[in-house]
Amino acid sequence: MAADGRADCGALPGLALSCLVAAGSVSITPDRPLPLAGFVDRLEPSTAVADPLELNALLLRTPEATLAILTADLLFVTEDLKHRIAAMVRPDLELDDASFLFAASHTHFGPAVDPSKPRLGPVDPAYMDLVAERAATLLRRLAGAGGGPGEPRVEYRSSVAAHAINRRRMGWRLSPRAPYLPRRAVLRAPNPTGPRDETVHVVTLRDASGRPAAVLWSYACHPVSFAEPRHVSADYPGVVRRALRAALGSDIPVLFLQGCAGDIRPRELGRPRAWRRRFAELVVGKLFTPFSPSQYRAWSDSLATRVVEIARAPGRALPLASTFRAAHMRVPLAALLDGASSSTRSVTFQRLEVAPGIAIAGVSAEPVAEYGLAVRAAAPPEEAVIPVGYTDSVFGYLPTARMLGQHGYEDEGFMDSFGITGRFRPDLEQVVQRTWDGLRERSAATRHRR
């Protein structure tokens, strides 16, 4: 944040003479058993590696500006790790909070790198060092890559996937406090009529020869359903990545940006195998039934097939020769949460315009689906906005005002696991909207500079 309290802005040039695109991938798969992050009741270390974990990076450079996007197959990343990586790549790259987007896929089957949430998984310092070193090495390598003659271009495509479901449904449960009476509350249960955003966004970067240089895709769905809870896995983002590489090129970097998935998960709606679970459903209604390995493969392969279909469909082609812009703002957590346990914690908001008409809007939270829908609805018709969560240091869930007082996980139940206390303010949506508006206005104000 600027010293006068305004938003940081990175990359505010006029028309660029050219744009260089560089992208790459590197493995961050652990080489030994480690605790996995994501579930408070999973205390044992991993027992096997089901599929690789990766960092995937995209670097865009003009004579005036640099923009970097780094995605990680991890539950969370942190702002400290982002700053550490940025320091390690200097002087090869000069990246600030605005021009460097660092985001986690939110897989629940990888090691932790966020020490602020030990209940969700303890951090192994050596593994965190490995992530930082491999990220910095990857970005330095991309900084040294040259571009060929001609101009690269970007293609944007979107459609729906219909593979996810809202996980908040009103019902009855016992109060956690004496006298433990039944009360109306939100259950973590399938809600087919609840808000969700089924949009799959696919951005393909092509080099001057027309070959795919990188793919960036986004979808809003919690990666919680891999069927082997003690195996290392990228979950469905890894399945889709393999399918995109099979379709577009075996070595193509594939970046995944998790959408506003706070209250969204896969459609695990099969018949319960245990009779107690069946009886519970007779009392409270349909509950989630964890995938068997074959059910998970069918679901994730179906999603991967759908994403590849979208990636191969006709898209909107744009040149990358014009400028890109980035803006970043920091909001105190206390502006959203009364009685916040830490007065120093904050929420970061970031907006990147990677090409004319394509923007990424990120927030360091687990935003529920309605925020993504609102961000997209507020955009002008000619602009495609990709809403993204799980950037920088995630403080916890970001519910809507409508959810407050419903006693659900996303509005209050998560706080103990995330190490925070407090009560969300009723005006939290207005605070979020004002921040998004401020970032968008700053981008618009700089658009005509030359």
N, C-alpha and C positions, 0 to 999 in steps of 0.2 A: 504494500500500500504506500502511496506517496506520502511525504511528510505532512502535507496539508490535509490529509484524510481523503483525498480523491482516489479514484481507481488507478492502479498501475496500468500502463498501456505499453505493450511491446509491439514493435513492427508497425510503424505508422508512416510508411513511405508513400510516394506517389506511384505512378505507373512503372512497373518493373520492366527492365530490358529483357530479362530472361529468368527462368526459374529452373533450378536443378532439383531433381528428385532422387533421393537415395533411400533405400529401405533394406532391412535385414532382420535376422532372427538369431537367437542363441538359446541354448538349453539352460534351464535352472533346475533341472531334475535333481533332487538330493541323491547323494551316492551312499547313503546309510539310513537306517531307520530314524525317523524324527517324529515328534508330536505333530499332529495335523491340526489346523485351525478351523473353527467353525461351529463346533458343538461342545457345550459345557460338560456333557456326560461322556465324552470320548477321551479318556485319560492315557490310554496306552499309545506307544509310538506306532508308526506305520509298519506294515508287515510285507509290503510288496509295492512295486511300481506298475500300475496298470497302463499308463501312457505318459508321454513326456510333459513336463511343464516348460514353458518358453517365455522369453521376452521377445516382443516384436516391436520394431521401431520404424518410424517414418520421419525423414528429414526433408524439409522444403527450404530452399535457399534462393534468395535473389541478391543482387548486388547491395541492397539496402537492409535486408532483413533475413532472419532465420526463424523457422518454426519447427519444433520437435514434438512428436507424439510417441510415447513409450507405453506399451500395454504389458501387463504381467499376469501370468496364471497364478494369482494369489488371492487370498480372502480380502485383504486390504493392502494398500501401500501407505506410506506416511510422507508428510511434508519434510520431515528431517531427512528421510532417505532421498527424496527428490533434490533437496539442497545439497546433500552430500554428492550425489551423482553430478549435479551441475558444476560443483566445484572441481570434481575430478576431471571433467572434460575441458576445462579452461587451460590454455588459451585457444585450443582448437575450435571450441564453440563457446559463444557467449549467450547463455540462456537465462532468462529471468522467470519470475512466477507466471507472467502472462504468456510468454512464448514457448513454454515447456508444459505440455499436458502429460501427466503421469497418472495412470488409471489401472485399477485391478479388475480382473474378470469376475471376482467374488466366488471363485470355486471354493467349496468347503472341504477340499481334499488335497491341500498343499500346506507346507509349513508356514508358520506365522513370521511376519516381520514387523508387527505392530506391538511394541512393548506396553502400550497403554491399555491393552485388553487381555491380561493374562488368563482370565477365566475362559476365553475363547481359544486359547492355545498359547503356551509359553514360547518365547523366541529363543532360537539357537543362534548365538552371536556369530558363529562361523558361517552359518547359512546366510545370515543377513549380509555379512561381508561379501560372500560369493555373489549375491544378487547385485550389490552395488558395483563390484569390480567388473562383472560381466556386462552390466548395463553401460558403464563408462567405456569399456573396451569397444562395445558395439557402436556407440554413438561416435567415438573417435574414428572408428573405421569408416563410418558413413560420412563423416566430415571430410575425409580425405578422398572420397569417391568423386570422380569427374563425370561430367555429362557429355553425351554425344551431340552431334549437330542436330538442329531442329528444336522444336518446342514440345515438351511433354503435355499431356492433357489429362483431365479428370472426367470420369463418367459417374453419374448418380442414378441409382435405381431404388425403388421401394415397392413393397407389396406386403400382404399380410401372411402370417404363418399359422395362426389358429392352433398353437400347441401349448398354451399356458392358460392359467386360470387364477382368479382372485382368491386369496386365502383368508379373507375376513368375512365371517358370517355371524350374525347376531343369534344368540341362544341363551341358555341358562348354565351357570356353573356356581360352585360354592365360593363365597367370599374368602380370601386368604386370611382374614382376620376374624377373631371371635366376635360374635357367636357363630361364625361360619354358616351363615344363612345363604340360601340360593339367591342369586341376583342376575339380572339381565347383563350380559357381557358379550363381547366379541370372542368367538372361538376361532382357533386356527383350523379352519375347515373350508371345503370347496364352496365357492359362491359364484355360480355360473353367471349371475346377473351383476356381479360387482365390476367396478371399473377396471379396465386393463387396456394396454396399448399393444396390439398384435403386429405393429409395423416392424418390418425388417428393413433396415437401411443398408445399402451396399454402395460403397464408394470404391471405384477401381481407378488406380493411377497407372497410366500407360506412358512408356518412354517415347522418345521421338520416332522410333521405328514402329510404334503401335503395339509392342509387346507389353503384357501386364507386368508392372514393376512392383505393385503391392495392392492388396485388397484390405479395406477397412469396412467392417460390418458391425451392426449393432442390433440388439434385441433385448427386450425387458423380460427377464425370467430368472429367478433365483437358481443357481447351479447347486442344488442340494440333493439331487435324486440319483446320483451314481450309486450302483447297487452293492458296492464293496466298501463299507465305511472306513476300513483301515488301510486301504490302498491309495497310493498317490495317483491323482488324476486331475486333468484339466476339466473334467466333466464335459458337458455338451459343447462348449466352445472348442475343445480339442477335436471332437468328432466332426464338427463343421469345418474346422481348419483342414483336417485331412481330406475331406470331400472337396473343398475348394482347390486344394493343391492337386488333387487327382484330375480336376476339371480344367484348371488354368495353368498349371505348371508345378512340378514337384518341389521346386525350391522357392516358390513365391512367398514373401512375408505376408502373414495374415494377422491383422490387428483386430482385436475384438473390444468394443466399448459396451459395457453393461448399461442398459437403459434404466429407467425409473422402475425398479423391480422390487421395491420394499415390501409390497403386499402381493407379489405375483410369484407363482411357482409352477412346475410342470403339472400336467393333468394326470395325476396319479389317482385314478378313479376306479380301479379294479375291485373285485369282490374280496373282502378280507379273508385271510386264510385261518385266523384264529377265531374260535367261537365266541370268546369274550369280546373281541372287536365287533363281531356281528351283532352281539347283544347291545353293545354301546351304541351302534348305529340305529338300532330300534328305538333307543331312548332319545338321542340328541340329533339324529339325522346323519347324513352321509359324512364320513371322515376320509382323510387321505389314507390310501393304502400304499405303503412303500413298494416301489418297483422290484420285481424279481430281475435277475440279470438279463433274461430274455426280453422282458417287458421294457427294461431300460434301453437295450439295444434297438428294439423296434421303435421306441419313441425318439431317441436321439438320431437314428438313421433317417427317420421320416423328416425330422426337422432339417437335417443336413441336406437331404434331397430338395426340400423346399427352398433353402437358401441358395443352393446351386442353380435352381430354376430361375430365381430372381436375378442372380448374378449374370445369367446368360440371356436374359430378356433385353429387349431394346431399352436403351437408357438415354439420359440427357447428357450430351457431351459438351464440355466447357474447356477453354484453354486455361493453362496454368501460368500464362505469361503475365496476367494482371496481378496486382498486389494482393497479399493476404494480410489480415490484421488480427491482433489479439488483445484482449482486455481481461483484467483480473481485479476482483474486489474481495475484501475481507470484512465479515460481519461478526461482531462479538456473539458468542453463543448465548450470552445473557439477553440479547435482543429477541431470541426465540424461546428461551427457557428461563422462567422465573426460578430463583433459588439455585441456579447452576452451580455445581460443586466446584468449579474452577473458573475464576474470573479472567484467566489468561487464555482460555480456549476460544477458538473462533471457527467460523464456517467460511470456506472459500468458494467463490463463484468465478467461473472462467468462461470466456467466449472466444472461439477461434473461427475466423472466416478463412477457410482453406482455398476457396475459389469463389468467384462471383455467384451468389445464390446458394452456397453451401456453408452452413455454420454448425459448429459443435457447441452446445451449452452444457457445461459440467458443473457439478456441485459436490462438495466433500461431505456427503451424507448418503444414507440409504433412502432416497426419496420414494414415496409411494406413487402409484401409476398416475394419479390425477395431476401431478406436477408435470410429467412429460406431456400429457394431453394438453395442459394449459399452455406450456411453452410453444408447442407446435401450433396451437390455435391462434396465438398472438402474433405469429409470424405473417408477413405479407405473402400473398399467394405465390409470388415468384421465388420465394426463398424456402429451401429445405433446411429445417433445423433438426439436428440429431440430439435429443436430450440424453444426458449421461450422468450417472452417479458414480460413487466409489473412487473419486479422485482425491489426491492429497491425503490429509489425515481425517478419516471419517469419524465424526463424533458419535454417531448413532443414527437412528431412524428419523425421517422427516415426515410426520403425519400431516394431514389437513385438519383444519379447525373442526370440521364435521366429525372427526374421529375422537376428539377429546371427550373424556368422560365415558367412553365405551369400554374401558378396562381391557383393551386388547394388547397384544404384544407390541405392535408398532407405535402405539401412543403412550404406553407406560411400562409394559412388561419387560422390555429389553434393557432397561436402565441399569439394573444390577449387574448383568453380564458385561455391559460396556463400561462399567465403572463411573457412572454419572448419577446425579440426583437432580431433582427439580420437577417443575410442572410446566408444560408447554403453554405459552401465552396464547390467548384467543386470537390475537392479531398476527400470528406467525405467517399466514399466507400473504398478507399485505407486505410484510417485511421482505419476503422472498420475491414477490412480484416487483416491488420497487427496485430491488437489486438487479433483477433481470432487465427491467426497463432502463436502468442506468447504464448497464453494459451495452445494451443495444443502441441507446442514444449516443454514447461515445463513439461507437463504431460508425454510426450514420454521420456524425459530425466530422469525422476524419475522412470520409469516403471521397470527398471532392478536393482534397488537398493535392497539390502537384509540386 
